[in-house]
Amino acid sequence: MRSLVLALLLAAAPLAATERPTNFALHDEARPVPAIAFVDDEARTRTLADFKGKAVLLNLWATWCAPCRKEMPALDRLQSALGGPDFEVVALSLDRAGVEPVRRFYGETGVKEIAIYLDASGKALRDLKVTGLPTTLLIDREGRELGRLIGPAEWDAPEMVAFLRARIGLSAQRRRP
């Protein structure tokens, strides 16, 4: 009997791994995302349209936000694991002091895989109706919001990675060499 229960639990584990994390609010239908503009670390204007064709995990954060600082290394590991032609973590800093605090933070914490993007105006925060930091939106390949998570998360936890893979249709193989 014990073997049967163990076998059933092991068989159910892959299904449970793709279940929605309790604090991830999924929408019944994909929603349009407002056009937002921001700059990269070389002051070039970027928009979410630049990522069309990729699933995007858009994380709004700031260097002064303690929970944001804590989750950034996990986002970096997620980018390392899944990033590539089909998926990208877009960490959008809302630091008003510009790109230098973000560069320093990346250096201090060893963040290497995530590109630097900045919205010093905070307009994206308002346009996306974000009520607190960090907030992370899962955006499909067509640029529509599938859901969002308010607050920090362990983005590189096996359950979260499996959930994201399932939601955006990534295979279990690593996407980058």
C-alpha distance (Angstrom), angle and dihedral (degrees) to the residues before:
residue distance angle dihedral
M1 . . .
R2 3.81 . .
S3 3.83 89.8 .
L4 3.79 90.8 51.9
V5 3.82 92.3 51.6
L6 3.82 91.1 47.4
A7 3.80 91.1 49.2
L8 3.80 91.1 50.0
L9 3.80 91.9 49.0
L10 3.79 92.1 49.0
A11 3.79 91.2 48.0
A12 3.81 90.9 50.8
A13 3.82 94.3 47.4
P14 3.83 95.5 84.7
L15 3.79 89.9 50.6
A16 3.80 92.4 48.8
A17 3.80 90.6 48.6
T18 3.79 90.7 62.7
E19 3.79 95.0 49.1
R20 3.78 118.0 113.5
P21 3.80 113.7 -90.6
T22 3.80 107.8 -113.7
N23 3.81 94.6 -111.7
F24 3.83 96.2 44.2
A25 3.82 109.7 100.1
L26 3.81 108.8 -151.3
H27 3.79 118.8 -164.6
D28 3.80 120.8 -129.0
E29 3.80 87.6 -128.7
A30 3.80 131.2 17.7
R31 3.81 111.1 -94.3
P32 3.78 130.5 -146.8
V33 3.80 114.8 -103.2
P34 3.81 118.0 -138.9
A35 3.79 115.0 -113.3
I36 3.79 106.2 -99.3
A37 3.78 128.1 -176.1
F38 3.78 128.0 -152.9
V39 3.78 138.3 153.9
D40 3.78 133.2 -109.9
D41 3.80 125.2 -134.4
E42 3.82 90.2 -81.0
A43 3.84 93.1 53.0
R44 3.83 93.4 -107.5
T45 3.79 113.9 147.6
R46 3.80 113.5 -113.5
T47 3.79 134.6 179.1
L48 3.79 134.9 -169.0
A49 3.81 86.9 -103.2
D50 3.83 86.1 72.4
F51 3.82 86.9 70.6
K52 3.81 98.0 47.3
G53 3.78 110.1 139.6
K54 3.82 91.3 35.8
A55 3.76 128.8 85.6
V56 3.80 107.4 -120.0
L57 3.76 132.3 -155.6
L58 3.82 100.1 -156.2
N59 3.80 110.5 -161.4
L60 3.81 118.7 -170.8
W61 3.77 109.9 -157.0
A62 3.82 146.2 140.5
T63 3.79 135.1 -144.9
W64 3.83 90.6 -122.0
C65 3.84 92.1 55.5
A66 3.83 108.0 95.4
P67 3.85 96.7 -156.5
C68 3.81 89.2 46.4
R69 3.79 91.3 53.1
K70 3.79 90.6 49.8
E71 3.82 95.5 52.2
M72 3.83 98.7 43.9
P73 3.83 95.7 85.1
A74 3.83 89.2 53.2
L75 3.82 90.0 50.6
D76 3.80 88.5 50.0
R77 3.81 90.8 52.5
L78 3.82 89.4 47.9
Q79 3.80 90.1 53.0
S80 3.78 89.2 49.3
A81 3.80 91.4 51.1
L82 3.81 101.1 41.2
G83 3.79 107.0 14.7
G84 3.77 118.8 117.3
P85 3.79 139.9 86.6
D86 3.82 93.3 -27.8
F87 3.82 103.5 39.4
E88 3.78 140.8 29.2
V89 3.77 136.8 177.1
V90 3.81 107.2 -136.7
A91 3.80 108.1 -165.5
L92 3.79 106.7 -166.6
S93 3.78 111.8 -162.9
L94 3.79 117.8 -151.4
D95 3.80 93.6 -162.7
R96 3.80 109.7 143.4
A97 3.81 92.6 -158.9
G98 3.80 90.8 71.3
V99 3.77 135.3 -119.7
E100 3.83 99.3 -40.3
P101 3.82 96.6 76.3
V102 3.81 88.3 49.7
R103 3.82 92.0 50.1
R104 3.82 90.1 49.2
F105 3.79 91.2 48.7
Y106 3.81 92.5 49.8
G107 3.81 89.5 50.3
E108 3.82 93.7 47.4
T109 3.79 94.1 49.0
G110 3.79 100.1 36.5
V111 3.82 95.0 -116.4
K112 3.81 103.7 163.8
E113 3.79 109.7 147.4
I114 3.81 100.8 56.9
A115 3.79 118.6 79.7
I116 3.80 118.4 -129.9
Y117 3.80 115.9 -107.6
L118 3.79 125.2 171.1
D119 3.79 138.7 -166.1
A120 3.81 103.7 -179.0
S121 3.81 90.3 171.2
G122 3.80 93.7 62.5
K123 3.81 89.3 -137.3
A124 3.82 91.9 130.4
L125 3.79 89.1 56.9
R126 3.80 90.8 57.3
D127 3.81 96.8 38.9
L128 3.81 92.5 50.7
K129 3.82 91.3 44.9
V130 3.78 92.9 -123.7
T131 3.79 112.9 175.0
G132 3.79 100.8 -173.5
L133 3.77 145.4 4.8
P134 2.88 132.1 -70.2
T135 3.78 100.2 32.8
T136 3.77 121.6 162.1
L137 3.80 127.3 -163.9
L138 3.79 124.3 -161.3
I139 3.80 107.5 -143.7
D140 3.79 123.8 -169.9
R141 3.81 127.1 -134.2
E142 3.81 90.6 -90.6
G143 3.81 92.1 55.8
R144 3.81 97.6 -103.8
E145 3.79 125.2 135.3
L146 3.80 113.3 -113.5
G147 3.79 95.5 -179.4
R148 3.78 145.3 -46.3
L149 3.74 142.3 -127.1
I150 3.80 120.7 -147.1
G151 3.78 113.1 -154.4
P152 3.78 133.2 19.4
A153 3.80 124.8 -43.0
E154 3.78 140.4 -175.4
W155 3.79 92.7 -111.3
D156 3.79 94.5 179.8
A157 3.82 96.2 50.0
P158 3.82 110.0 122.9
E159 3.83 92.0 -118.6
M160 3.81 92.0 51.7
V161 3.81 92.7 46.7
A162 3.82 90.4 49.8
F163 3.81 90.6 48.0
L164 3.81 92.5 50.4
R165 3.81 92.7 45.8
A166 3.80 90.1 52.1
R167 3.82 94.8 46.3
I168 3.80 95.1 49.9
G169 3.78 98.6 33.5
L170 3.81 100.4 -113.7
S171 3.77 118.8 156.9
A172 3.79 119.3 -119.9
Q173 3.79 90.6 -106.9
R174 3.77 119.5 100.5
R175 3.80 109.7 -96.9
R176 3.81 98.3 -147.0
P177 3.80 130.5 54.3
